[in-house]
Amino acid sequence: MESVTPVTTNQNQDPVIAPTGTTTDLVARGQMTATPLTRAQAGAIIVPILATPTTMTQNHRMLIASPSSGVMAVATHQRTLTNLDSQGNLIPYINPSTGRSMNNFTLTMSPIKVTQVPMVMSMVMRPRF
């Protein structure tokens, strides 16, 4: 079981799962649309996002349980998506060579911390009828 806060985070409700059981975790700012956009329409959405100073920090918590072994753990980490430099200034989003907009966001992640917690076998393993 996974939780992500803040709860305003948009999550893909139907992620693509690889044969290995993994999925790609895409992190971005943007807008979901029902239909494809023209280049001008996309620019009208993207440029204000790039031009607005933003720092978004998410906390991830995943509960991992193995009922057969009686082991349960909680894995946590934090990730931050920002378009600000270390002094709090907006990172440029206009490519000086082309004059076109470019991505100015960076993503940083904390190390993953895993904490084993006691699992109450009688509550988890016994079915209730």
Stockholm file with secondary structure:
# STOCKHOLM 1.0

chainA/1-129         MESVTPVTTNQNQDPVIAPTGTTTDLVARGQMTATPLTRAQAGAIIVPILATPTTMTQNHRMLIASPSSGVMAVATHQRTLTNLDSQGNLIPYINPSTGRSMNNFTLTMSPIKVTQVPMVMSMVMRPRF
#=GR chainA/1-129 SS CEEEESTTCCCCSSCCCCTTSCCCCCCCCCCCCSSCCCHHHHHHHHHHHHHSCCEEEEEEEEEEEETTTTEEEEEEEEEEEESBCTTSCBCCCBCTTTCCBCCCCEEEECCCEEEEEECCHHHHHSCCC
#=GC SS_cons         CEEEESTTCCCCSSCCCCTTSCCCCCCCCCCCCSSCCCHHHHHHHHHHHHHSCCEEEEEEEEEEEETTTTEEEEEEEEEEEESBCTTSCBCCCBCTTTCCBCCCCEEEECCCEEEEEECCHHHHHSCCC
//
